[in-house]
């Protein structure tokens, strides 16, 4: 009984599990590639932002989601100086250049991707 979780503690455990489950499964796939990774980071960032401001989650979960954004953003920002990122997305048959517009890239970055 000493180590039995309270209902509140279970909620603290279950909320991030629900948030991170799909990302974990995606990254664990044997079909992962750079394009999938980039899209997953975009997806995770969007959802972490949403969860960080969602009042239905505990404040501790919202704070954790805000802090959790820092790690992928650190690595994702490194792609700004990587031609591999641009080439990967431009050459992917489902994305091409429209990907950069739908993800709200600056015009000069889109031009750079196009020039590559």
Biotite code that builds the C-alpha atoms (Angstrom):
import biotite.structure as struc

atoms = struc.array([
    struc.Atom([0.000, 0.000, 0.000], chain_id="A", res_id=1, res_name="UNK", atom_name="CA", element="C"),
    struc.Atom([2.925, 2.318, 0.621], chain_id="A", res_id=2, res_name="UNK", atom_name="CA", element="C"),
    struc.Atom([3.772, 2.396, -3.100], chain_id="A", res_id=3, res_name="UNK", atom_name="CA", element="C"),
    struc.Atom([0.217, 2.399, -4.436], chain_id="A", res_id=4, res_name="UNK", atom_name="CA", element="C"),
    struc.Atom([-0.454, 5.390, -6.684], chain_id="A", res_id=5, res_name="UNK", atom_name="CA", element="C"),
    struc.Atom([-3.299, 7.740, -5.849], chain_id="A", res_id=6, res_name="UNK", atom_name="CA", element="C"),
    struc.Atom([-5.868, 8.674, -8.493], chain_id="A", res_id=7, res_name="UNK", atom_name="CA", element="C"),
    struc.Atom([-4.094, 12.011, -8.941], chain_id="A", res_id=8, res_name="UNK", atom_name="CA", element="C"),
    struc.Atom([-0.721, 10.291, -9.407], chain_id="A", res_id=9, res_name="UNK", atom_name="CA", element="C"),
    struc.Atom([-2.228, 7.962, -12.027], chain_id="A", res_id=10, res_name="UNK", atom_name="CA", element="C"),
    struc.Atom([-3.530, 11.014, -13.871], chain_id="A", res_id=11, res_name="UNK", atom_name="CA", element="C"),
    struc.Atom([-0.030, 12.509, -13.808], chain_id="A", res_id=12, res_name="UNK", atom_name="CA", element="C"),
    struc.Atom([1.312, 9.282, -15.342], chain_id="A", res_id=13, res_name="UNK", atom_name="CA", element="C"),
    struc.Atom([-1.478, 8.738, -17.878], chain_id="A", res_id=14, res_name="UNK", atom_name="CA", element="C"),
    struc.Atom([-1.582, 12.209, -19.418], chain_id="A", res_id=15, res_name="UNK", atom_name="CA", element="C"),
    struc.Atom([1.966, 12.281, -20.817], chain_id="A", res_id=16, res_name="UNK", atom_name="CA", element="C"),
    struc.Atom([1.638, 8.620, -21.824], chain_id="A", res_id=17, res_name="UNK", atom_name="CA", element="C"),
    struc.Atom([-1.328, 9.481, -24.027], chain_id="A", res_id=18, res_name="UNK", atom_name="CA", element="C"),
    struc.Atom([0.521, 12.458, -25.486], chain_id="A", res_id=19, res_name="UNK", atom_name="CA", element="C"),
    struc.Atom([3.788, 10.656, -26.261], chain_id="A", res_id=20, res_name="UNK", atom_name="CA", element="C"),
    struc.Atom([2.517, 7.185, -27.214], chain_id="A", res_id=21, res_name="UNK", atom_name="CA", element="C"),
    struc.Atom([2.104, 7.815, -30.958], chain_id="A", res_id=22, res_name="UNK", atom_name="CA", element="C"),
    struc.Atom([5.481, 9.531, -31.280], chain_id="A", res_id=23, res_name="UNK", atom_name="CA", element="C"),
    struc.Atom([7.207, 6.683, -29.474], chain_id="A", res_id=24, res_name="UNK", atom_name="CA", element="C"),
    struc.Atom([5.580, 4.107, -31.745], chain_id="A", res_id=25, res_name="UNK", atom_name="CA", element="C"),
    struc.Atom([6.489, 6.121, -34.834], chain_id="A", res_id=26, res_name="UNK", atom_name="CA", element="C"),
    struc.Atom([10.149, 6.469, -33.866], chain_id="A", res_id=27, res_name="UNK", atom_name="CA", element="C"),
    struc.Atom([10.321, 2.778, -32.993], chain_id="A", res_id=28, res_name="UNK", atom_name="CA", element="C"),
    struc.Atom([9.163, 1.733, -36.442], chain_id="A", res_id=29, res_name="UNK", atom_name="CA", element="C"),
    struc.Atom([11.562, -0.094, -38.718], chain_id="A", res_id=30, res_name="UNK", atom_name="CA", element="C"),
    struc.Atom([10.307, 2.170, -41.513], chain_id="A", res_id=31, res_name="UNK", atom_name="CA", element="C"),
    struc.Atom([11.668, 5.389, -39.985], chain_id="A", res_id=32, res_name="UNK", atom_name="CA", element="C"),
    struc.Atom([13.560, 7.717, -42.302], chain_id="A", res_id=33, res_name="UNK", atom_name="CA", element="C"),
    struc.Atom([14.612, 11.348, -42.357], chain_id="A", res_id=34, res_name="UNK", atom_name="CA", element="C"),
    struc.Atom([11.377, 12.545, -43.944], chain_id="A", res_id=35, res_name="UNK", atom_name="CA", element="C"),
    struc.Atom([9.319, 10.715, -41.335], chain_id="A", res_id=36, res_name="UNK", atom_name="CA", element="C"),
    struc.Atom([11.500, 12.104, -38.567], chain_id="A", res_id=37, res_name="UNK", atom_name="CA", element="C"),
    struc.Atom([11.138, 15.685, -39.795], chain_id="A", res_id=38, res_name="UNK", atom_name="CA", element="C"),
    struc.Atom([7.372, 15.349, -40.068], chain_id="A", res_id=39, res_name="UNK", atom_name="CA", element="C"),
    struc.Atom([7.219, 13.735, -36.637], chain_id="A", res_id=40, res_name="UNK", atom_name="CA", element="C"),
    struc.Atom([9.167, 16.602, -35.081], chain_id="A", res_id=41, res_name="UNK", atom_name="CA", element="C"),
    struc.Atom([6.786, 19.100, -36.727], chain_id="A", res_id=42, res_name="UNK", atom_name="CA", element="C"),
    struc.Atom([3.824, 17.102, -35.449], chain_id="A", res_id=43, res_name="UNK", atom_name="CA", element="C"),
    struc.Atom([5.238, 16.740, -31.933], chain_id="A", res_id=44, res_name="UNK", atom_name="CA", element="C"),
    struc.Atom([6.078, 20.435, -31.713], chain_id="A", res_id=45, res_name="UNK", atom_name="CA", element="C"),
    struc.Atom([2.555, 21.389, -32.766], chain_id="A", res_id=46, res_name="UNK", atom_name="CA", element="C"),
    struc.Atom([1.001, 19.060, -30.214], chain_id="A", res_id=47, res_name="UNK", atom_name="CA", element="C"),
    struc.Atom([3.375, 19.956, -27.382], chain_id="A", res_id=48, res_name="UNK", atom_name="CA", element="C"),
    struc.Atom([2.426, 23.592, -27.927], chain_id="A", res_id=49, res_name="UNK", atom_name="CA", element="C"),
    struc.Atom([-1.263, 22.672, -27.816], chain_id="A", res_id=50, res_name="UNK", atom_name="CA", element="C"),
    struc.Atom([-0.880, 20.493, -24.720], chain_id="A", res_id=51, res_name="UNK", atom_name="CA", element="C"),
    struc.Atom([1.221, 23.109, -22.942], chain_id="A", res_id=52, res_name="UNK", atom_name="CA", element="C"),
    struc.Atom([-1.730, 25.515, -23.129], chain_id="A", res_id=53, res_name="UNK", atom_name="CA", element="C"),
    struc.Atom([-4.550, 22.998, -22.622], chain_id="A", res_id=54, res_name="UNK", atom_name="CA", element="C"),
    struc.Atom([-6.282, 23.740, -19.317], chain_id="A", res_id=55, res_name="UNK", atom_name="CA", element="C"),
    struc.Atom([-7.748, 20.226, -19.165], chain_id="A", res_id=56, res_name="UNK", atom_name="CA", element="C"),
    struc.Atom([-4.269, 18.924, -18.289], chain_id="A", res_id=57, res_name="UNK", atom_name="CA", element="C"),
    struc.Atom([-2.676, 19.319, -14.894], chain_id="A", res_id=58, res_name="UNK", atom_name="CA", element="C"),
    struc.Atom([-0.423, 22.363, -14.559], chain_id="A", res_id=59, res_name="UNK", atom_name="CA", element="C"),
    struc.Atom([2.555, 20.062, -13.990], chain_id="A", res_id=60, res_name="UNK", atom_name="CA", element="C"),
    struc.Atom([1.846, 18.333, -17.329], chain_id="A", res_id=61, res_name="UNK", atom_name="CA", element="C"),
    struc.Atom([1.495, 21.669, -19.132], chain_id="A", res_id=62, res_name="UNK", atom_name="CA", element="C"),
    struc.Atom([4.811, 22.831, -17.691], chain_id="A", res_id=63, res_name="UNK", atom_name="CA", element="C"),
    struc.Atom([6.472, 19.552, -18.639], chain_id="A", res_id=64, res_name="UNK", atom_name="CA", element="C"),
    struc.Atom([5.163, 19.867, -22.209], chain_id="A", res_id=65, res_name="UNK", atom_name="CA", element="C"),
    struc.Atom([6.594, 23.387, -22.451], chain_id="A", res_id=66, res_name="UNK", atom_name="CA", element="C"),
    struc.Atom([9.959, 22.136, -21.242], chain_id="A", res_id=67, res_name="UNK", atom_name="CA", element="C"),
    struc.Atom([9.764, 19.083, -23.500], chain_id="A", res_id=68, res_name="UNK", atom_name="CA", element="C"),
    struc.Atom([9.636, 21.338, -26.565], chain_id="A", res_id=69, res_name="UNK", atom_name="CA", element="C"),
    struc.Atom([13.183, 22.507, -25.899], chain_id="A", res_id=70, res_name="UNK", atom_name="CA", element="C"),
    struc.Atom([14.918, 19.249, -26.839], chain_id="A", res_id=71, res_name="UNK", atom_name="CA", element="C"),
    struc.Atom([13.396, 18.621, -30.280], chain_id="A", res_id=72, res_name="UNK", atom_name="CA", element="C"),
    struc.Atom([13.557, 22.349, -31.046], chain_id="A", res_id=73, res_name="UNK", atom_name="CA", element="C"),
    struc.Atom([17.281, 22.324, -30.274], chain_id="A", res_id=74, res_name="UNK", atom_name="CA", element="C"),
    struc.Atom([17.918, 19.573, -32.806], chain_id="A", res_id=75, res_name="UNK", atom_name="CA", element="C"),
    struc.Atom([15.340, 20.810, -35.281], chain_id="A", res_id=76, res_name="UNK", atom_name="CA", element="C"),
    struc.Atom([16.945, 24.266, -35.372], chain_id="A", res_id=77, res_name="UNK", atom_name="CA", element="C"),
    struc.Atom([20.181, 22.575, -36.465], chain_id="A", res_id=78, res_name="UNK", atom_name="CA", element="C"),
    struc.Atom([18.401, 21.544, -39.675], chain_id="A", res_id=79, res_name="UNK", atom_name="CA", element="C"),
    struc.Atom([18.155, 25.207, -40.674], chain_id="A", res_id=80, res_name="UNK", atom_name="CA", element="C"),
    struc.Atom([21.780, 25.077, -41.776], chain_id="A", res_id=81, res_name="UNK", atom_name="CA", element="C"),
    struc.Atom([21.526, 21.614, -43.317], chain_id="A", res_id=82, res_name="UNK", atom_name="CA", element="C"),
    struc.Atom([21.042, 21.144, -47.037], chain_id="A", res_id=83, res_name="UNK", atom_name="CA", element="C"),
    struc.Atom([20.123, 17.516, -46.353], chain_id="A", res_id=84, res_name="UNK", atom_name="CA", element="C"),
    struc.Atom([16.886, 18.656, -44.699], chain_id="A", res_id=85, res_name="UNK", atom_name="CA", element="C"),
    struc.Atom([15.819, 20.737, -47.691], chain_id="A", res_id=86, res_name="UNK", atom_name="CA", element="C"),
    struc.Atom([16.843, 18.118, -50.230], chain_id="A", res_id=87, res_name="UNK", atom_name="CA", element="C"),
    struc.Atom([15.051, 15.367, -48.310], chain_id="A", res_id=88, res_name="UNK", atom_name="CA", element="C"),
    struc.Atom([11.767, 17.252, -48.244], chain_id="A", res_id=89, res_name="UNK", atom_name="CA", element="C"),
    struc.Atom([12.004, 18.559, -51.826], chain_id="A", res_id=90, res_name="UNK", atom_name="CA", element="C"),
    struc.Atom([12.742, 15.103, -53.239], chain_id="A", res_id=91, res_name="UNK", atom_name="CA", element="C"),
    struc.Atom([10.081, 13.284, -51.228], chain_id="A", res_id=92, res_name="UNK", atom_name="CA", element="C"),
    struc.Atom([7.277, 12.375, -53.663], chain_id="A", res_id=93, res_name="UNK", atom_name="CA", element="C"),
    struc.Atom([4.539, 13.520, -51.264], chain_id="A", res_id=94, res_name="UNK", atom_name="CA", element="C"),
    struc.Atom([6.023, 16.882, -50.370], chain_id="A", res_id=95, res_name="UNK", atom_name="CA", element="C"),
    struc.Atom([8.149, 18.764, -52.878], chain_id="A", res_id=96, res_name="UNK", atom_name="CA", element="C"),
    struc.Atom([8.176, 22.533, -52.414], chain_id="A", res_id=97, res_name="UNK", atom_name="CA", element="C"),
    struc.Atom([4.555, 22.902, -51.183], chain_id="A", res_id=98, res_name="UNK", atom_name="CA", element="C"),
    struc.Atom([5.663, 21.320, -47.889], chain_id="A", res_id=99, res_name="UNK", atom_name="CA", element="C"),
    struc.Atom([7.646, 24.435, -47.037], chain_id="A", res_id=100, res_name="UNK", atom_name="CA", element="C"),
    struc.Atom([4.680, 26.695, -47.728], chain_id="A", res_id=101, res_name="UNK", atom_name="CA", element="C"),
    struc.Atom([2.251, 24.608, -45.690], chain_id="A", res_id=102, res_name="UNK", atom_name="CA", element="C"),
    struc.Atom([4.677, 24.629, -42.753], chain_id="A", res_id=103, res_name="UNK", atom_name="CA", element="C"),
    struc.Atom([5.018, 28.424, -43.013], chain_id="A", res_id=104, res_name="UNK", atom_name="CA", element="C"),
    struc.Atom([8.679, 28.680, -43.968], chain_id="A", res_id=105, res_name="UNK", atom_name="CA", element="C"),
    struc.Atom([9.996, 32.143, -44.755], chain_id="A", res_id=106, res_name="UNK", atom_name="CA", element="C"),
    struc.Atom([10.133, 32.965, -48.476], chain_id="A", res_id=107, res_name="UNK", atom_name="CA", element="C"),
    struc.Atom([13.940, 33.194, -48.498], chain_id="A", res_id=108, res_name="UNK", atom_name="CA", element="C"),
    struc.Atom([14.206, 29.689, -47.004], chain_id="A", res_id=109, res_name="UNK", atom_name="CA", element="C"),
    struc.Atom([11.786, 28.349, -49.623], chain_id="A", res_id=110, res_name="UNK", atom_name="CA", element="C"),
    struc.Atom([13.904, 29.984, -52.333], chain_id="A", res_id=111, res_name="UNK", atom_name="CA", element="C"),
    struc.Atom([17.032, 28.336, -50.890], chain_id="A", res_id=112, res_name="UNK", atom_name="CA", element="C"),
    struc.Atom([15.304, 24.937, -50.906], chain_id="A", res_id=113, res_name="UNK", atom_name="CA", element="C"),
    struc.Atom([14.222, 25.515, -54.486], chain_id="A", res_id=114, res_name="UNK", atom_name="CA", element="C"),
    struc.Atom([17.755, 26.483, -55.552], chain_id="A", res_id=115, res_name="UNK", atom_name="CA", element="C"),
    struc.Atom([19.227, 23.321, -54.038], chain_id="A", res_id=116, res_name="UNK", atom_name="CA", element="C"),
])
